[in-house]
Amino acid sequence: MVEFLLDLLAFVVKGAIVMAVVMIPVIVLVSVIQKAKKKAASGEERGSLVVTDLKKKARNRRELMEKSLKRSNPEEQLHKKEIKSGLIKEDKEEAKKASSKQARKDKVKEAREERNALIKDIEERRAAGEFCPENLYVIDFRGSAKGSEFRHLRIKIEALLEVATKNDEVVVNLMSPGGLVNSYGLCASLLQRIRDREIYLTVTVDEVAASGGYLMACVANKIVAAPFSYIGSIGVIAGIPNFRKLLKKFDVDYEQITAGKFKRTLSVLGENTEEGRKKFKEELEAVHERFKEQVLRYRPQLDAEKIATGEHWLAVDARELGLVDDIITSDDYILKRMAVTTGSALKIDYRKQEKKTLVNRILPKGVLGSLFSSDKSAAEQAVDEIEQIEQSSSVRWR
């Protein structure tokens, strides 16, 4: 009897251990996800600004490629083998001269001459009427249907407005299929702050700037786009499901009490009226009118009847309509502007600070991200966003 009880106790203990091993990681993981959701819902997050020197980055990249080419050159490799095997003697005097103090002085002098030549060229361009910025600032904006990225955009714009002047240029590399009216209206207002300081603003589009994305883009002094990017979609859309017939089938009543004739124009569960539908349509038309006014304010030469139909166009066609000014990728545009910038070229990013938890201390870095991240490309995600906008019950730019 004693042995049976001991065996039973051992079985229970083993079972408890197995359950703990299986359940504890699950509980911890669920807890982390819930905390992340609450944090996202509250809008609280910690992060920091990251500033990248684009000119230095380009110079380091060029030097890396030049060194790699030199190391892999067959003649250079053969020369080193000949020295190592004793077929030829190494010119130590030449090597010593190349690393001498005078050689370093000559290198600095050469760099100064190149700098002076660049400044002279830029001054000639300015005299001819070309705008050449003293400093160039680059920020990225990749918008979702919710448009909640305005938080990071606000931080980056606050940072650059601390130092930027009307002699500088700001480039916003924008990618967005549009989304919520209020969020994208705020994003456009944030870009307006740059224009209000008389700072030259350029928006570059590599993939899509449609709907609310174009609402932001049109604020710029200049819009440039890659040839096959999508531009336009100047319209508004809203969809709302109605389950009244389903409730009626199961004999379920739904009561909705409002104060104000048009407090709720359309209902998800109640019965919708023609008067409510008409009012809802009027509200959409009002938003659409404001959208057109915003676009025509910055691009008065546009034909509203042609461009405000809700259609979108490839950039090469959008240029014919006047929606964009030039066809070029963001990379090429930034390189061209860097070449005529006398001062610095800085890219401003905002990176979220990852909170250390028990799970990401135990699991290797990137495991959680790979579990919950999407393998879809940016273009595929943009298409998904557009489909979500069409199926959503919220009023959105389109």
TIDRENFI-805735 format. One record per atom (N, C-alpha, C): x, y, z; residue in one letter. Coordinates in steps of 0.001 Angstrom, whole numbers, plus 500000, padded with zeros to 6 digits. Each point is the difference from the previous one (the first is absolute). Layout:
BEGIN
XYZa;...
end
This chain:
BEGIN
500826498797500000m;499174501203500000m;500868501264500000m;501069499962500795v;500909501140500085v;500681500239498656v;500413498892499349e;500659500124498700e;499060500600498953e;498731499588500073f;498994500534499054f;499836501498500179f;499922500457501287l;499844501423500266l;501226500782499541l;501201499421500215l;501225500666499554l;500047500118498483l;499589498907499314d;499969500027498529d;498998501042499496d;498834500056500690l;498981500975499622l;500499501429500204l;500680500204501146l;500546501325500291l;501052500401498959l;500861499031499642a;501034500263498998a;499372500340498654a;498914499289499651f;499307500255498741f;499398501403499974f;499392500390501150v;499404501337500098v;501062501077499888v;501139499795500674v;501080500979499960v;500553500144498585v;500192498845499322k;500502500036498626k;499017500738499086k;498729499688500203g;498976500668499200g;499999501495500216g;500164500423501271a;500029501425500311a;501209500681499356a;501134499304500020i;501219500555499392i;499818500174498492i;499441498963499357v;499764500058498552v;499054501156499657v;498923500124500791m;499040501070499755m;500648501374500175m;500861500116501019a;500678501276500248a;500924500348498838a;500743498990499504v;500928500223498899v;499253500441498746v;498814499404499771v;499224500319498803v;499265501328500146v;499376500227501161m;499096501137500160m;500696501323500309m;501094499957500771i;500645501245500408i;500450500839498796i;500699499402499002p;500368500815498832p;498788500566499274p;498917499207499919v;498792500467499328v;499407501197500743v;499921499877501337i;499447501081500824i;500842501267499864i;501320499823500044v;500899501147499882v;499838500671498637v;499914499171498947l;499860500530498649l;498695500761499834l;498909499421500507v;498696500672499933v;500040501315500767v;500668499992501155s;500125501215500804s;500742501097499250s;501085499609499320v;500785500971499231v;499159500592498882v;499250499156499298i;499162500477498890i;498927500952500511i;499370499641501125q;498967500857500565q;500549501361500415q;501197499981500615k;500627501258500395k;500316500859498781k;500467499338498909a;500313500725498777a;498748500643499409a;498883499253500044k;498742500534499480k;499527501195500825k;500091499874501327k;499590501110500871k;500873501223499767k;501278499747499812k;500942501086499780k;499710500712498685k;499704499204498958a;499668500582498702a;498701500782500072a;499028499459500760a;498702500673500125a;500123501319500744a;500851500043500994s;500164501221500787s;500888501029499319s;500722499546498966g;500884500913499280g;501313500260500707g;500278499258501068e;501237500211500750e;501105499132499423e;501102500614499695e;501145499247499541e;501255500822500229e;501097499309500074r;501266500671500206r;500896499742498808r;500734501012499634g;500900499862498870g;500968501165499979g;500756500088498924s;500992501062499897s;500211500359498538s;500418501227499781l;500325500454498655l;501364499458499585l;500102499635498738v;501270499530499442v;500304500853498772v;501154500647500001v;500382500872498893v;501175499374499251v;499837499840498684t;501034499402499159t;500571501049499061t;501334500091499957d;500684500906499079d;500043499332498627d;499159500457499084l;499880499352498689l;501256500174499146l;500654501147500119k;501221500214499225k;501125499078500473k;500113499877501307k;501015499108500555k;499696498554499632k;498725499648500065k;499590498639499648k;500344499690498543k;499739500952499106a;500316499809498582a;501501499907499779a;500753500843500725r;501457499980499866r;500567498671500489r;499515499513501140n;500469498710500530n;499652498854499051n;498811500076499409r;499590498961499050r;500911499993498773r;500300501211499509r;500870500103498824r;501405499480500315r;500530500373501150e;501337499525500390e;500031498493500156e;498937499447500583l;499922498548500164l;500036499297498648l;499221500522499033m;499960499380498682m;501339500141499284m;500646501167500136e;501294500208499352e;501066499062500573e;500003499834501320k;500950499076500625k;499728498565499579k;498728499648499925s;499637498640499601s;500426499717498565s;499812500997499130l;500428499841498606l;501515499840499902l;500705500807500799k;501460499934499963k;500511498657500509k;499386499525501097r;500437498708500555r;499712498843499057r;498902500087499260s;499612498888499127s;500570500109498588s;500722501105499716n;500580500181498671n;501069498935499737n;499891499257498889p;500978498921499722p;501437500498499942p;500232501180499417e;501356500540499911e;500558500304501389e;499146500549500870e;500430500314501372e;500326498730500775e;499178498978499817q;500232498725500681q;501296499354499513q;500227500069498677l;501219499424499429l;501233500751500496l;499887501320500094h;501120500816500481h;500381499598501430h;499003499798500849k;500270499594501388k;500659498620500041k;499555499088499134k;500600498654499960k;501454500047499535k;500263500913499040e;501381500128499491e;500930500530501093e;499519500940500789i;500805500527501112i;500225498914501043i;498924499263500313k;500091498962501025k;500940498875499574k;499998499655498704s;500840498893499521s;501434500436499728s;500256501322499998g;501358500484499779g;500329500297498558g;499023499902499103l;500261500286498588l;500314501478499782l;499336500850500756i;500297501430499932i;500151500533501418i;500673501153500119k;500205500606501312k;498947501078500255k;499578500054501231e;499012501012500378e;500667501367500065e;499345500994499426d;500523501370500020d;499648500629501350d;500866499795500978k;499741500483501352k;500006501529500068k;500829500607499166e;500063501466499995e;498665500602499565e;499410499376498981e;498713500476499498e;498906499809501036e;500049498824500672a;499012499716501035a;500151500960501183a;501249500302500349k;500274500918501109k;499527501409499666k;500218500392498732k;499596501320499549k;498477500156500040k;499299498914499626a;498535500032499969a;499404500163501385a;500707499515501030s;499495500082501371s;500651501120500807s;500759500858499340s;500725501052500708s;499081501159500353s;500527500903500822k;499251501183500425k;499694500905498818k;500961500102499071q;499797500843498822q;498874499443499129q;499935498655499916a;498936499374499206a;498631500321500594a;499934499998501327r;498736500334500664r;499619501463499750r;501027500867500016k;499749501414499710k;499484500190498580k;500617499270499076d;499580500092498597d;498561499525499826d;499630498980500760k;498646499471499912k;498975501011500512k;500352500660501120v;499113501026500555v;499890501174499034v;501126500380499390k;500008501100499037k;499119499674498797k;500093498766499543e;499171499564498865e;498521500046500359e;499674499570501227a;498605500037500446a;499498501440500078a;500854500925500466r;499627501411500079r;499752500584498612r;500836499619499044e;499820500485498628e;498689499498499410e;499675498732500277e;498734499444499524e;498823500734500633e;500133500301501289r;498943500724500720r;499801501396499406r;501088500700499735n;499911501339499429n;499377499972498605n;500353498973499228a;499429499869498659a;498498499751500077a;499587499180500991l;498573499720500192l;499247501273500368l;500554500773500942i;499354501236500435i;499897500993498843i;501043500098499190k;499985500898498847k;498908499595499020k;499886498693499755d;498967499493499087d;498593500306500529d;499820499812501306i;498685500251500612i;499668501485499959i;500988500855500238e;499771501440499941e;499587500430498593e;500610499388498975e;499623500302498616e;498564499547499720e;499620498842500547r;498630499508499836r;499001500947500669r;500331500464501192r;499125500929500712r;499863501316499251r;501109500459499438a;499960501247499230a;499111499857498773a;499912498766499471a;499155499737498829a;498541499782500386a;499706500049501310g;498613499880500455g;499612498627500514g;500932499057500040e;499692498653500505e;500055499990501530e;499022499345500613f;499997499910501464f;500937498879500443f;501034500376500738c;500956499032500552c;500000500178501512c;499504499020500742p;499866500167501449p;501325500010500737p;499994500698501127e;501178499935500867e;500057498649500695e;498854499546500501n;499922498692500652n;498806499227499447n;500130498691499989l;498938499119499506l;499579499073501140l;498683499937500247y;499458499115501040y;499038499009499354y;500154498727500339v;499183498938499412v;499266499252501100v;498690499814499826i;499224499185500931i;499117499051499198i;499700498853500575d;499128498996499374d;498625500029500653d;498980499739499193f;498645499823500539f;499364498826499264f;499711498934500740r;499332498826499437r;498681499840500750r;498932500460499390g;498717500079500676g;499144498759499858g;499209499733501026s;499041498896500008s;498592500564499869s;499000499117499978a;498609500441499874a;499579500856501192a;500523499711501182k;499643500781501186k;500691501356500019k;501158500095499359g;500725501267499987g;500627500360501325g;500171499010500883s;500546500276501334s;501480500386499958s;500621499891498820e;501411500371499875e;500231501502500167e;498915500767500152f;500160501443500224f;500807500265501267f;499990499063500966r;500748500208501242r;501499500115499714r;500523499060499217h;501424500033499676h;500311501153499056h;499086500290499054l;500205501120499086l;500108501307500776l;499158500163500998r;500028501222500822r;501353500161500684r;500528498909500561i;501291500063500704i;501112500395499045i;500012499419498800k;501056500290499033k;499914501437499493k;498787500463499763i;499836501380499531i;500385500994501095i;499636499713501240e;500420500860501117e;501522500121500034e;500686498880499776a;501464499999500064a;500607500841498891a;499526499809498760l;500631500740498907l;499655501494500030l;498804500345500545l;499642501414500090l;500846500750501019l;500672499267500882e;500906500633500960e;501198500621499308e;500384499444498834v;501252500442499366v;499820500461498552v;498955499550499322a;499836500313498579a;499630501468499796a;500468500562498893t;499695501380499630t;499434500027498583t;499602501195499549k;499421500126498663k;501042499801498891k;501271499869500375n;501042499699499018n;500216498498499829n;499257499198500764d;500153498547499975d;498868499343499206d;500114498689499846e;498957499224499325e;499673498769500835e;498713499680500091v;499546498795500688v;499404499055498961v;500454498758500008v;499482498978499089v;499248498967500830v;498725499790499671v;499186498986500671v;499783498861499022v;500581498845500310n;499803498810499167n;498717499323500464n;498937500146499226l;498650499638500445l;499501498737499313l;499380499119500784m;499333498819499469m;498725499786500790m;498840500214499363s;498735499807500706s;498848499853499014s;499120499017500235p;498790499859499192p;498822500769500580p;500230500765501089g;498933500776500619g;499381499287501184g;499004500646500606g;499359499430501181g;499056500982500654g;499968500000501328l;499060500820500752l;500159501490499693l;498869500665499858v;499986501411499631v;500735500861501022v;499663499836501286n;500605500880501005n;501497499776500139n;500452498741499924s;501426499708500155s;500813500591498849s;499530499796498772y;500747500517498854y;499855501509499861y;498884500538500474g;499888501449500051g;501040500591500932g;500236499329501126l;501025500457500940l;501389499871499387l;500268498897499304c;501308499806499353c;500268501107498991c;498975500357499228a;500156501096499037a;500281501324500725a;499352500207501132s;500227501219500781s;501414500054500561s;500544498837500349l;501380499952500497l;500980500401498899l;499740499553498771l;500853500421498881l;499818501492499710l;498791500505500248q;499741501423499804q;500884500855500907q;500372499473501153r;500881500733500916r;501339500305499327r;500466499073499160i;501259500225499279i;499825501130498998i;498882499972499269r;499730501067499025r;499843501343500696r;499373500002501181d;499788501256500731d;501313500668500393d;501057499194500153r;501323500562500314r;500761500418498738r;499336499918498849e;500598500342498702e;501186499097499668e;499939498762500464i;501026498995499685i;499524499209498789i;500881499849499022y;499632499300498768y;499722498523500314y;498804499556499608l;499550498640500325l;499802499199498727l;500636498836499947t;499853499077498872t;499471498669500516t;499019499446499306v;499495498659500318v;500419499060498872v;500626498892500367t;500372498981499023t;499109498779500213t;499580499387498908v;499106498838500062v;500607498880499165v;500290498884500638d;500549498850499290d;498947498932499695d;498941499926500828e;499011498936499823e;498579500527499842e;499505500702501017v;498621500482499936v;499820501223500899v;499314501011499464a;499537501149500789a;498584500269499514a;499068499254500553a;498611500079499555a;499115500428501145a;498865500609499655s;499012500371500996s;500638500911501056s;499957499610501279g;500621500802501049g;501482500188499784g;500647499040499319g;501409500142499667g;500230501177499075g;499092500183499029y;500152501146499100y;499579501289500701y;499072499911500938l;499638501180500805l;501243500573500669l;500889499112500483m;501257500441500584m;500948500515498920m;500136499244498917a;500985500324498967a;499750501360499365a;498732500361499811c;499694501234499276c;500433501243500766c;500299499873501281v;500471501142500794v;501385500448499542v;500759499101499397a;501403500260499663a;500148501039498899a;501150500671499985n;500350500887498886n;500197499204498718n;500484498748500177k;500297499169498838k;499705498539500332k;499389499304499045i;499737498562500153i;500725499268498887i;500846499048500373v;500671499155499013v;499631498547500299v;499914499189498946a;499524498628500190a;500699499053499037a;500153498752500445a;500501498942499125a;498940499733498930a;500400499602498797p;499063499925498874p;498786499105500212p;500153498906500747f;498885499074500166f;499357500065501389f;500201501115500690s;499313500196501282s;498564500454499730s;499108499735500976y;498606500393499867y;499777501370500647y;499305500864499272i;499761501368500448i;498521500334499831i;499437500759500942g;498644500514499827g;499002499451500992g;498913499408499476s;498896499477500808s;499411501098500876s;499683501128499372i;499461501150500735i;498494499800500152i;499621499372501070g;498601499695500267g;499835499547501439g;498766499675500387v;499699499570501367v;499108498769499932v;500224499054500910i;499217498766499995i;499616499641501428i;498820499388500141a;499566499470501295a;499059498840499741a;500176498944500742g;499120498844499886g;499579499546501376g;498774499524500124i;499521499564501302i;499060498805499820i;500263498873500695p;499102498842499892p;498737500230500831p;498929499290499646n;498755500098500767n;499471498592500257n;499820499672501297f;499590498649500399f;498536499948500447f;499210500988499616r;498611500059500471r;499199498767499574r;500182499573498744k;499242498838499515k;500391498733500758k;501274499889500343l;500456498828500748l;499398499986501399l;499964501167500656l;499391500087501332l;498502499690499934l;499376500495498954k;498557499768499844k;499701498523499803k;500888499304499311k;499821498571499760k;499983499219501305k;500800500421500962f;500075499320501293f;499169500716501070f;499102500875499551d;499062500690500883d;500734500781501102d;501026500754499586v;500784500814500929v;499720501468499714v;499602500747501038d;499754501428499859d;501264500793500334d;500154501136499323y;501134500883500281y;499466501402500224y;500335500586501141e;499552501338500347e;501182500960499962e;499817501126499330q;501038501032499949q;499359501345500304q;500506500679501014i;499429501271500434i;501025501109499764i;499605501025499296t;500905501118499720t;499323501320500340t;500809501007500216a;499508501367500183a;500601500827498880a;499176500506499125g;500498500684498811g;499558499231498772g;499408500718499065k;499385499342498845k;500975499137499227k;501221500486499815f;500962499258499191f;501203499539500823f;499761499679501279k;501090499475500824k;500526498695499416k;499122499172499491r;500396498753499336r;499221499897498704r;500688500210498869t;499304499975498706t;499769498569499520t;501029499151500117l;499881498592499617l;500346499126501190l;499315498871500099s;500182499103501140s;500443498622499522s;500801499333500825v;500451498640499677v;498910498983500325v;499258500231501086l;499010499025500461l;498556500465499820l;499799501323499949g;498641500507499872g;499575500149498557g;498780500520499793e;499468500194498652e;500459501360499469e;500556499994498786n;500466501227499376n;498896500616499149n;499948501331499991t;498972500711499261t;500612500734498811t;499168500372499038e;500466500759498845e;500528501364500430e;499348500584501008e;500459501282500517e;501404499877500587e;500254498910500741g;501323499771500575g;501046499781498923g;499641499224498980r;500937499754498904r;500350501297499276r;498979500825499780k;500224501271499318k;500941500895500802k;499792500055501308k;500850500815500860k;501432499475500008k;500153498685500050f;501333499388499994f;500729500335498697f;499272499944498888k;500577500343498703k;500435501463499981k;499185500870500592e;500357501422500072e;501295500210500783e;500156499244501069e;501220500111500806e;501225499571499197e;499857498924499218l;501112499552499159l;500339501051498947l;498978500583499402e;500221501033498981e;500709501212500601e;499653500345501242a;500643501137500666a;501493499742500203a;500333498772500422v;501411499644500184v;500719500031498656v;499334499498498958h;500597499987498661h;500290501418499523h;499087500921500271e;500206501396499617e;501222500583500692e;500164499680501290r;501166500491500744r;501290499415499425r;499922498739499575f;501157499343499384f;500388500747498717f;499022500283499153k;500285500705498745k;500551501399500273k;499427500675501000e;500491501341500348e;501464499958500421e;500355498961500761q;501396499853500457q;500937499822498812q;499620499145499064v;500849499731498835v;500127501252499137v;498859500661499721l;500017501177499130l;500670501202500666l;500049500010501316r;500703501077500706r;501481500004499647r;500592498808499906y;501422499883499712y;500280499806498512y;499002499494499266r;500172499768498557r;498801500575499250r;499913501325499970p;498827500644499408p;499843499767498506p;501079499552499339q;499933499782498562q;499283498703499625q;499676499167500974l;499373498714499715l;498548500165499583l;499524499047499189d;498602499945499601d;499269499103500996d;499207500599500893a;499339499245501069a;499092498910499459a;499350500263498872e;499070499014499438e;500733498737499539e;501244500150499594k;500772498845499509k;500674499225501120k;500498500733500999i;500873499335500977i;499275499579501286i;498778500507500243a;499309499722501271a;498885498970499830a;500260498992499178t;498989498969499735t;500195498740500850t;501040499992500811g;500308498795500783g;500920499048499278g;500378500323498754e;500917499137499242e;501438500192500464e;500818498992499723h;501439500159500206h;500709499688498686h;501199500565499850w;500747499866498756w;501448499615500303w;500644499389498994l;501443499825500087l;500648501379499917l;501150500140500615a;500634501319500115a;500257500640498637a;500369499183498999v;500277500561498671v;498745500656499420v;498825499438500315d;498740500601499547d;499575501137500923d;500282499847501287a;499654501050500971a;500754501289499704a;501196499875499447r;500758501221499651r;499292500770498890r;499405499287499053e;499263500667498929e;498815500793500551e;499421499500501089l;498865500683500626l;500428501115500939l;501308500046500324g;500508501029500899g;500037499588501460g;499763498716500283l;499994499531501389l;501416499840500558l;500974499750499131v;501405499937500423v;500816500882499056v;501211500352500444d;500831500930499238d;501125499340499229d;500491498875500508d;501144499369499332d;499946498499500239d;500580499258499067i;500060498538500106i;501424499596500349i;500192499568501222i;501322499597500492i;499803499257501312i;500866499036500285t;499909499268501270t;500549500861501132t;499618499667501212s;500461500775501157s;501519499930500152s;500589498841499725d;501457499857500133d;500737500952499068d;499565500029498725d;500665500876499042d;499787501463500344d;498790500319500440y;499725501404500332y;500865500466501168y;500098499170501036i;500789500384501180i;501477500138499637i;500517499092499169l;501404500096499572l;500244501295499226l;499058500368499125k;500148501245499239k;499985501217500913k;499131499987500981r;499921501148500908r;501215500068500917r;500531498850500394m;501220499990500807m;501161500632499240m;500011499790498682a;501098500520499178a;499992501516499910a;498859500643500319v;499936501470499941v;499696500592501375v;500360499251501046t;499808500457501378t;501349500407500583t;500109501250500426t;501287500473500522t;500282499483501402t;498951499772500791g;500181499557501383g;499798498508500168g;499194499654500991s;499806498591500358s;498777499410499312s;499992498677499912a;498838499246499521a;499691498961501066a;498901500186500718l;499683499156501147l;498677499290499808l;499959498743500398k;498745499250500016k;499570499833501453k;498737500332500281i;499484499957501368i;499010498846500129i;500296499072500888d;499133498847500269d;499583500006501457d;498958499234500273y;499558499807501387y;499892498502500239y;500718499514501002r;500001498566500293r;499386499741501363r;499081499051500017k;499367499634501261k;500973499241500887k;499890500241501280q;500848499312500972q;499316498713500431q;500662498875499788e;499440498710500373e;500180499758501495e;498884499694500652k;500057499732501425k;500449498563500239k;500959499835500880k;500512498665500307k;498983499230500837k;499604498851499496t;499084499130500727t;500638498632500173t;499360499183500812l;500529498658500246l;500072499201498709l;498986500178499137v;499949499213498766v;501137500365499064v;500207501340499737n;501048500338499047n;501396499915500599n;500078499724501324r;501317499679500579r;500339498536499756r;498952499147500030i;500210498555499833i;500171499649498525i;499063500519499143l;500034499669498585l;501059500821499286l;500603499447498942p;500986500756499228p;499377501233499368p;500834501011499738k;499519501244499427k;499387499747498627k;498832500547499800g;499340499865498708g;499014498867499905g;499969499097501010v;499087498861499940v;498558500463500081v;499705500876500981l;498637500509500143l;499580500783498767l;500940500791499474g;499674500780498816g;499655499121498824g;500741498878499851s;499725499102498881s;498684499271500176s;499566499821501263l;498734499309500245l;498808500854499623l;500115501325500217f;498854500879499824f;500130500944498812f;501145499977499312s;500166500922498880s;499415499420498730s;499768500897499034s;499438499586498723s;501113499851498980s;499868498986499136d;500973499786498941d;499638500789498745d;498936500778500058k;499540500711498821k;500896501196499708k;500125500290498720s;500763501174499596s;499208501256500299s;500676501141499902a;499328501275500273a;498853500235499018a;500214499597498729a;498943500191499002a;498777499154500318a;500237498725500422e;498885499127500357e;499264500534501222e;500756500536500963q;499371500574501181q;499156501209499623q;500483500782499021a;499234501160499557a;498670499576499387a;500019498916499197v;498761499488499413v;499042499539501092v;500549499312501013d;499171499557501134d;499368501181500717d;500784501071500148e;499486501182500676e;498817500587499222e;500144500043498665i;498923500545499166i;498740499160500151i;500159498654500044e;498844499127500169e;499357500199501365e;500826500222501043q;499454500245501334q;499207501299500030q;500498501005499279i;499288501274499949i;498623499815499377i;499941499228498913e;498739499794499301e;498991499234500849e;500495499111500881q;499109499163500794q;499678500599501356q;500658501091500362s;499817500561501337s;498743500843500077s;499464500121501239s;498804500805500216s;500350501456500305s;501304500330500136s;500409501367500310s;500071500818498719s;499799501300500149v;500161500903498861v;501486500190499746v;500423499762498756r;501418500078499673r;500172500724498677r;501232500571499854w;500348500577498714w;500111498880498978w;499602500285498804r;500208499070498895r;500007500774498701r;
end
